[in-house]
Amino acid sequence: MTSSAAAAISGLRRSIGPGILLAGACIGGSHLMSSTTAGARFGFALVGLILITNLIKYPFLRVGSRFTAATGLSLLEGFQQRNRTYLPVYLLVSLFTGTFTIAAVSFVAGLLLTNVPVLAQVNPFALAIAVLAASGLILFMGKYRALDRLSKLLVALLTLLTGVAALSLLLRGPAGDVASSWLAADPSPWQMADLGFLIPLMGWMPGPVEMCVWPSLWMFSRARDSQHTASLKEAEADFNLGYGITVLTAVFFVILGAYTMYGSGDGLFQGSGVAFAQNLIRLYTEAMGSWAAWIIIPAAFAAMFSTTLTCLDAYPRSISAIQGLLLGVDRGDAAPGPQSRRIGTWILMHLLAALAALLWAYSGGIGVKDFVFGAMTGSFLTAPVFAWMAMDTMNSELVEPDHRDGPLMRGLSWFGLVFLIGFSLLFLGWSLTRCDPKTPPSADGGWDFSFSCL
């Protein structure tokens, strides 16, 4: 091996991190809940939509890595310099969505822990609080280094475990006639009544567009940790690795849902959140054998815990950076000292806010479906705003012409923007028509995934 090749490999190895963290943030509610549900309800009919959604979000989500590698600025700095309204808009949405997203993913993690025999009778809200506390402790004690190391472990674990489970099912065969769902799923997902499921599915598939900022900020911490600043080529390789993992695992979870539940998994969507978590594991073990519990439970929990951990770091990190930029006191690049302490303060505030949201949900009897799918829907409706901000900043004079998007990527960006706006308007119009008091929402307590009055 030549010295130049060894140097290239060493540089790439030291650059790997932010893309994996993004994968850890993505592989959670969108995969475990939405992809599994898509497979269970509609077989393989929605694989195309899942792949298209991943494709149209790709140019927007990669902006953070590419912009920072090309300019040396964080994407938030780019927002500030490009348009003075971008940063306040991002701050307002992050302050609102951060709390509910962190609470929602920790709630699902807590529900999954009820499948552990010694925890089966523990209140899932108490388990969610324990997940929050553990995530906060890891970040306070280990900071970015602990986040980086643990997220890589969790992403590797859940990818391996879900891959093994999907392969075993493909070899074993489906529980129902899932092959026909490629062309004619029964029921069909292409009905207006299913928008209440399709929009949340796309909202967090593979993740909210606002995530575009996160790899940009993580790159600064990764550079300090590894003593290496990633080149443009290295940053894109890291991002593409993480993004590829999110797409692959999304397909794995569709296979798991379709092969175990299509045509026979209606019971999954009835009852409480605890019933959902336990039915999820039960249906897998019935289809694959009792041994599958040793794979599905760790994989599912790893997915949700990695999402909780990365979101609990990313939202406070973003808001802390915006605070520094708006006040003009620093760049918001999480440098050791005051900035690091400020991130810790925001992590604590998000922990307390998420705890309050969980207690509010518990007192109001809000189920996991409303909690998580509501957050997913909000992410989709705000996606066009963040997509425009990312695309506009990446192709501005802040970036050298050679490093801006090429014709193909610009075309994909415009197609994606029109796609996101079109479906958002369609969903808003559909939601308004369902607000007619003559059309009351479903009251059976089941998982109908509809939002009657948004």
C-alpha positions as CSV (number, residue, x, y, z in Angstrom):
1,M,0.0,0.0,0.0
2,T,1.4,3.4,-1.0
3,S,1.8,6.2,1.5
4,S,-0.8,8.3,-0.3
5,A,-3.4,5.5,-0.2
6,A,-2.6,4.9,3.5
7,A,-3.1,8.6,4.2
8,A,-6.4,8.6,2.3
9,I,-7.7,5.6,4.3
10,S,-6.5,7.2,7.6
11,G,-8.2,10.5,6.8
12,L,-11.4,8.8,5.9
13,R,-11.3,6.7,9.1
14,R,-10.8,9.8,11.2
15,S,-13.7,11.6,9.4
16,I,-16.3,8.9,10.0
17,G,-18.7,10.0,12.7
18,P,-21.2,12.7,11.8
19,G,-22.8,10.5,9.1
20,I,-23.2,7.6,11.5
21,L,-24.7,9.9,14.1
22,L,-27.2,11.0,11.6
23,A,-28.1,7.4,10.9
24,G,-28.5,6.8,14.6
25,A,-30.9,9.7,14.8
26,C,-32.9,8.5,11.7
27,I,-33.2,4.8,12.5
28,G,-35.9,5.1,15.2
29,G,-39.6,6.0,14.8
30,S,-39.4,6.2,11.0
31,H,-38.0,2.7,10.7
32,L,-39.2,0.7,13.7
33,M,-42.7,2.1,13.7
34,S,-43.4,3.5,10.2
35,S,-41.5,1.0,8.0
36,T,-42.7,-1.9,10.1
37,T,-46.3,-0.6,9.9
38,A,-46.0,0.0,6.2
39,G,-45.0,-3.6,5.7
40,A,-47.6,-5.0,8.1
41,R,-50.5,-3.1,6.6
42,F,-49.6,-2.9,2.9
43,G,-46.9,-5.5,2.3
44,F,-44.3,-4.1,-0.2
45,A,-46.7,-1.6,-1.8
46,L,-44.9,1.4,-0.1
47,V,-41.3,0.4,-0.7
48,G,-41.3,2.7,-3.7
49,L,-42.6,5.6,-1.7
50,I,-40.0,5.0,1.0
51,L,-37.2,4.9,-1.5
52,I,-38.4,8.0,-3.3
53,T,-38.7,9.9,0.0
54,N,-35.2,9.0,0.9
55,L,-34.0,10.1,-2.6
56,I,-35.7,13.5,-2.5
57,K,-34.4,14.3,0.9
58,Y,-30.9,13.3,0.1
59,P,-29.8,16.6,-1.5
60,F,-31.1,18.6,1.5
61,L,-29.8,16.4,4.3
62,R,-26.3,16.2,2.8
63,V,-26.0,20.0,2.7
64,G,-24.7,20.2,6.2
65,S,-21.7,18.0,5.6
66,R,-20.9,19.4,2.1
67,F,-21.3,23.1,3.1
68,T,-19.1,22.8,6.2
69,A,-16.4,20.9,4.3
70,A,-16.4,23.4,1.4
71,T,-16.5,26.6,3.5
72,G,-15.2,25.8,7.0
73,L,-18.5,27.4,8.3
74,S,-21.3,25.6,10.1
75,L,-24.6,25.5,8.1
76,L,-26.1,27.7,10.8
77,E,-23.4,30.3,10.1
78,G,-24.4,30.0,6.4
79,F,-28.0,30.5,7.3
80,Q,-27.1,33.7,9.2
81,Q,-25.0,35.1,6.4
82,R,-27.4,34.1,3.6
83,N,-30.6,35.5,5.0
84,R,-31.2,37.1,8.4
85,T,-34.6,35.4,8.8
86,Y,-33.3,31.8,8.4
87,L,-31.7,31.5,11.8
88,P,-34.7,32.8,13.8
89,V,-37.0,30.5,11.9
90,Y,-34.8,27.5,12.5
91,L,-34.6,28.4,16.2
92,L,-38.3,28.8,16.7
93,V,-39.1,25.4,15.1
94,S,-36.3,23.7,16.9
95,L,-37.4,25.0,20.3
96,F,-40.9,23.5,19.7
97,T,-40.1,20.3,17.9
98,G,-37.1,19.4,20.0
99,T,-39.0,18.8,23.2
100,F,-41.7,16.7,21.7
101,T,-39.4,14.7,19.4
102,I,-37.1,13.8,22.4
103,A,-40.1,12.9,24.5
104,A,-41.7,10.9,21.8
105,V,-38.6,8.7,20.9
106,S,-37.8,8.2,24.6
107,F,-41.4,7.1,25.1
108,V,-41.1,4.5,22.4
109,A,-37.8,3.3,23.9
110,G,-39.6,2.9,27.3
111,L,-42.4,1.0,25.7
112,L,-40.0,-1.5,24.2
113,L,-38.3,-2.1,27.5
114,T,-41.6,-3.6,28.8
115,N,-40.7,-6.6,26.7
116,V,-37.9,-7.4,29.1
117,P,-39.4,-9.8,31.7
118,V,-38.2,-8.0,34.8
119,L,-39.5,-4.7,33.4
120,A,-42.8,-5.9,32.1
121,Q,-44.9,-4.5,34.9
122,V,-43.1,-1.2,35.1
123,N,-44.9,1.9,33.9
124,P,-43.6,2.7,30.4
125,F,-43.5,6.4,31.3
126,A,-41.1,5.6,34.2
127,L,-39.0,3.6,31.7
128,A,-39.0,6.5,29.3
129,I,-37.8,8.8,32.0
130,A,-35.0,6.3,32.8
131,V,-34.0,6.3,29.2
132,L,-33.9,10.1,29.2
133,A,-31.8,10.1,32.4
134,A,-29.3,7.6,31.0
135,S,-29.0,9.5,27.8
136,G,-28.4,12.8,29.7
137,L,-25.8,11.1,32.0
138,I,-23.9,9.8,29.0
139,L,-23.8,13.2,27.3
140,F,-22.9,15.1,30.5
141,M,-20.1,12.7,31.4
142,G,-18.7,11.7,28.0
143,K,-19.8,14.6,25.8
144,Y,-19.2,14.2,22.0
145,R,-16.7,11.4,22.4
146,A,-19.1,9.1,24.2
147,L,-21.9,10.1,21.8
148,D,-19.7,9.2,18.8
149,R,-18.5,5.8,20.2
150,L,-21.8,4.6,21.6
151,S,-23.8,5.7,18.5
152,K,-21.4,3.7,16.2
153,L,-21.8,0.7,18.4
154,L,-25.6,1.0,18.4
155,V,-25.9,1.6,14.7
156,A,-23.7,-1.4,13.9
157,L,-25.7,-3.6,16.3
158,L,-29.1,-2.7,15.0
159,T,-28.0,-2.9,11.4
160,L,-26.6,-6.4,12.0
161,L,-29.5,-7.6,14.0
162,T,-32.2,-6.4,11.7
163,G,-30.3,-7.7,8.7
164,V,-30.1,-11.2,10.3
165,A,-33.8,-11.1,11.2
166,A,-34.7,-10.0,7.6
167,L,-32.5,-12.6,6.0
168,S,-34.0,-15.4,8.3
169,L,-37.5,-14.4,7.2
170,L,-36.6,-14.3,3.5
171,L,-35.3,-17.8,3.9
172,R,-38.2,-19.0,6.0
173,G,-40.9,-17.4,3.8
174,P,-43.8,-15.0,4.5
175,A,-46.7,-15.6,6.9
176,G,-49.2,-14.5,4.2
177,D,-49.5,-13.8,0.5
178,V,-47.2,-10.9,0.5
179,A,-45.9,-11.3,-3.0
180,S,-49.1,-10.0,-4.5
181,S,-48.7,-6.7,-2.5
182,W,-46.1,-5.4,-4.9
183,L,-48.8,-4.7,-7.5
184,A,-52.1,-4.9,-5.6
185,A,-52.0,-4.6,-1.8
186,D,-55.2,-5.3,0.0
187,P,-56.0,-2.8,1.4
188,S,-54.5,-0.3,-1.0
189,P,-52.5,2.5,0.5
190,W,-53.3,4.9,-2.3
191,Q,-56.5,6.3,-0.8
192,M,-57.1,9.8,0.6
193,A,-58.0,8.2,3.9
194,D,-54.5,6.9,4.3
195,L,-52.8,10.3,4.1
196,G,-52.9,10.3,7.9
197,F,-50.4,7.5,7.7
198,L,-48.4,8.4,4.6
199,I,-47.5,11.9,5.7
200,P,-46.0,10.8,9.0
201,L,-44.2,8.0,7.2
202,M,-42.6,10.6,4.9
203,G,-42.1,13.1,7.7
204,W,-39.5,11.0,9.5
205,M,-38.3,9.0,6.5
206,P,-35.3,8.8,6.9
207,G,-35.6,11.9,9.2
208,P,-36.8,15.5,9.4
209,V,-35.2,17.8,6.9
210,E,-34.1,20.1,9.8
211,M,-31.5,17.4,10.6
212,C,-29.4,18.9,7.7
213,V,-27.8,21.2,10.3
214,W,-26.7,18.4,12.7
215,P,-23.8,16.8,10.8
216,S,-22.4,20.2,10.1
217,L,-22.1,20.9,13.9
218,W,-20.9,17.4,14.7
219,M,-18.1,17.8,12.2
220,F,-16.4,20.5,14.4
221,S,-16.4,18.2,17.4
222,R,-15.3,15.2,15.4
223,A,-12.4,17.3,14.0
224,R,-11.2,18.2,17.5
225,D,-11.7,14.6,18.7
226,S,-9.7,13.0,15.8
227,Q,-7.3,15.9,15.2
228,H,-8.3,15.8,11.6
229,T,-10.4,18.2,9.5
230,A,-12.4,16.3,6.9
231,S,-12.0,17.1,3.3
232,L,-15.0,17.5,1.0
233,K,-14.6,14.0,-0.3
234,E,-14.2,12.5,3.1
235,A,-17.2,14.4,4.5
236,E,-19.4,13.2,1.7
237,A,-18.2,9.6,2.1
238,D,-19.1,9.7,5.8
239,F,-22.5,11.2,5.0
240,N,-23.2,8.6,2.2
241,L,-22.2,5.7,4.5
242,G,-24.6,6.9,7.2
243,Y,-27.4,7.6,4.7
244,G,-26.9,4.2,3.0
245,I,-27.4,2.5,6.4
246,T,-30.6,4.4,7.0
247,V,-32.0,3.3,3.6
248,L,-30.9,-0.3,4.0
249,T,-32.4,-0.6,7.5
250,A,-35.7,1.0,6.3
251,V,-36.0,-1.8,3.8
252,F,-35.1,-4.4,6.5
253,F,-38.0,-3.2,8.7
254,V,-40.4,-3.3,5.8
255,I,-39.5,-6.9,5.2
256,L,-39.9,-7.7,8.9
257,G,-43.4,-6.1,8.9
258,A,-44.5,-7.6,5.6
259,Y,-43.2,-11.2,6.2
260,T,-44.5,-11.5,9.8
261,M,-47.7,-9.5,9.8
262,Y,-49.2,-8.8,6.3
263,G,-52.7,-10.2,6.2
264,S,-52.6,-11.3,9.9
265,G,-51.2,-8.4,11.9
266,D,-54.2,-6.3,12.5
267,G,-53.9,-6.9,16.2
268,L,-50.7,-4.9,16.3
269,F,-52.6,-1.7,15.9
270,Q,-55.2,-2.1,18.6
271,G,-55.0,-1.1,22.2
272,S,-52.5,0.8,24.3
273,G,-48.8,1.6,23.6
274,V,-47.7,-1.2,25.8
275,A,-49.9,-3.6,23.8
276,F,-48.3,-2.3,20.6
277,A,-44.8,-2.9,21.9
278,Q,-45.6,-6.4,23.2
279,N,-47.7,-7.3,20.1
280,L,-44.8,-6.2,17.9
281,I,-42.4,-8.7,19.6
282,R,-45.1,-11.4,19.8
283,L,-45.8,-11.3,16.1
284,Y,-42.1,-11.6,15.3
285,T,-41.6,-14.5,17.6
286,E,-44.7,-16.3,16.3
287,A,-43.4,-16.0,12.7
288,M,-39.7,-16.7,13.4
289,G,-39.6,-18.7,16.6
290,S,-39.0,-17.7,20.2
291,W,-35.3,-17.2,19.5
292,A,-36.2,-14.1,17.5
293,A,-36.9,-12.2,20.8
294,W,-33.2,-12.2,21.4
295,I,-32.7,-10.3,18.1
296,I,-35.8,-8.1,17.8
297,I,-35.9,-6.7,21.3
298,P,-32.2,-5.5,21.3
299,A,-32.4,-4.2,17.7
300,A,-35.6,-2.3,18.4
301,F,-34.3,-0.8,21.6
302,A,-31.0,0.0,20.0
303,A,-32.8,1.9,17.3
304,M,-34.9,4.0,19.7
305,F,-32.1,4.6,22.2
306,S,-29.7,5.8,19.6
307,T,-32.3,8.2,18.3
308,T,-33.0,9.5,21.8
309,L,-29.3,9.9,22.5
310,T,-28.5,11.7,19.3
311,C,-31.6,14.0,19.4
312,L,-30.8,14.9,23.0
313,D,-27.4,16.1,21.8
314,A,-28.4,17.6,18.5
315,Y,-31.3,19.9,19.4
316,P,-29.4,21.5,22.4
317,R,-26.3,21.7,20.3
318,S,-28.2,23.5,17.5
319,I,-29.9,25.9,19.8
320,S,-26.7,26.7,21.7
321,A,-25.0,27.4,18.4
322,I,-27.8,29.7,17.3
323,Q,-27.6,31.5,20.7
324,G,-23.9,32.2,20.2
325,L,-24.4,33.4,16.6
326,L,-27.4,35.7,17.4
327,L,-25.6,37.3,20.3
328,G,-22.4,37.5,18.4
329,V,-20.3,36.0,21.2
330,D,-18.9,33.0,19.3
331,R,-19.3,30.8,16.2
332,G,-21.4,28.1,17.9
333,D,-18.9,25.4,17.0
334,A,-19.1,23.7,20.5
335,A,-15.5,24.7,21.4
336,P,-14.4,23.7,24.9
337,G,-15.1,26.2,27.6
338,P,-18.2,28.5,27.7
339,Q,-19.7,26.9,24.6
340,S,-19.5,23.4,26.0
341,R,-21.1,24.5,29.2
342,R,-23.8,26.3,27.3
343,I,-24.6,23.0,25.5
344,G,-24.8,21.3,28.8
345,T,-27.3,23.9,30.0
346,W,-29.5,23.3,27.0
347,I,-29.3,19.6,27.4
348,L,-30.6,19.9,30.9
349,M,-33.4,22.2,29.8
350,H,-34.4,19.8,27.1
351,L,-34.4,16.9,29.6
352,L,-36.7,18.9,31.9
353,A,-39.0,19.9,29.0
354,A,-39.2,16.4,27.7
355,L,-40.0,15.1,31.2
356,A,-42.8,17.7,31.5
357,A,-44.1,16.6,28.1
358,L,-44.1,12.9,29.2
359,L,-45.9,13.8,32.4
360,W,-48.4,15.8,30.5
361,A,-49.0,12.9,28.1
362,Y,-49.3,10.5,31.0
363,S,-51.9,12.7,32.8
364,G,-53.9,13.2,29.6
365,G,-53.8,9.6,28.5
366,I,-52.1,10.3,25.2
367,G,-51.0,7.2,23.4
368,V,-47.9,6.5,21.5
369,K,-49.6,6.8,18.2
370,D,-50.7,10.4,18.9
371,F,-47.4,11.3,20.4
372,V,-45.1,10.0,17.7
373,F,-47.1,10.3,14.6
374,G,-48.1,13.9,15.6
375,A,-44.3,14.7,15.7
376,M,-43.8,13.0,12.4
377,T,-46.6,15.0,10.8
378,G,-45.2,18.3,12.0
379,S,-41.8,17.4,10.6
380,F,-43.2,16.8,7.2
381,L,-45.2,20.1,7.1
382,T,-42.1,22.1,8.0
383,A,-39.9,20.2,5.6
384,P,-40.3,22.5,2.6
385,V,-39.1,25.5,4.7
386,F,-35.9,23.8,5.7
387,A,-35.4,22.3,2.3
388,W,-35.4,25.7,0.7
389,M,-33.1,27.2,3.3
390,A,-30.6,24.3,2.8
391,M,-30.8,24.5,-1.0
392,D,-30.6,28.3,-1.2
393,T,-27.6,28.5,1.2
394,M,-25.7,25.6,-0.5
395,N,-25.9,27.3,-3.9
396,S,-25.2,30.9,-2.8
397,E,-22.1,33.0,-3.2
398,L,-20.9,31.6,0.2
399,V,-19.8,28.5,-1.6
400,E,-17.3,28.3,-4.4
401,P,-19.0,27.6,-7.7
402,D,-17.1,24.3,-8.1
403,H,-18.5,23.1,-4.8
404,R,-22.2,24.0,-5.3
405,D,-24.7,21.5,-6.5
406,G,-24.4,20.3,-10.1
407,P,-27.3,20.3,-12.6
408,L,-28.4,16.8,-11.6
409,M,-28.5,17.6,-7.9
410,R,-30.2,20.9,-8.4
411,G,-32.9,19.2,-10.5
412,L,-33.4,16.6,-7.8
413,S,-33.6,19.4,-5.2
414,W,-36.3,21.3,-7.1
415,F,-38.2,18.1,-7.7
416,G,-38.0,17.3,-4.0
417,L,-39.1,20.8,-3.0
418,V,-42.2,20.6,-5.3
419,F,-42.9,17.1,-4.0
420,L,-42.8,18.2,-0.3
421,I,-44.9,21.3,-0.9
422,G,-47.5,19.5,-3.0
423,F,-48.1,16.7,-0.4
424,S,-48.1,19.3,2.4
425,L,-50.9,21.3,0.7
426,L,-52.8,18.1,-0.1
427,F,-52.6,17.0,3.5
428,L,-53.6,20.3,4.9
429,G,-56.6,20.4,2.5
430,W,-57.6,16.9,3.4
431,S,-57.3,17.7,7.2
432,L,-59.5,20.7,6.9
433,T,-62.2,18.7,5.2
434,R,-62.1,16.2,8.1
435,C,-62.7,19.0,10.6
436,D,-66.4,18.9,9.7
437,P,-68.2,18.1,13.0
438,K,-70.4,15.8,11.0
439,T,-67.4,13.6,10.5
440,P,-66.2,12.7,14.0
441,P,-62.8,11.0,14.4
442,S,-62.6,7.3,15.2
443,A,-63.3,6.5,18.8
444,D,-62.4,2.8,19.0
445,G,-59.0,3.4,20.5
446,G,-57.4,1.6,17.7
447,W,-54.4,2.5,15.6
448,D,-56.2,4.1,12.6
449,F,-53.3,6.6,12.0
450,S,-55.7,9.4,11.1
451,F,-55.6,13.0,12.2
452,S,-59.1,14.4,12.0
453,C,-58.5,18.0,13.0
454,L,-54.9,19.2,12.7
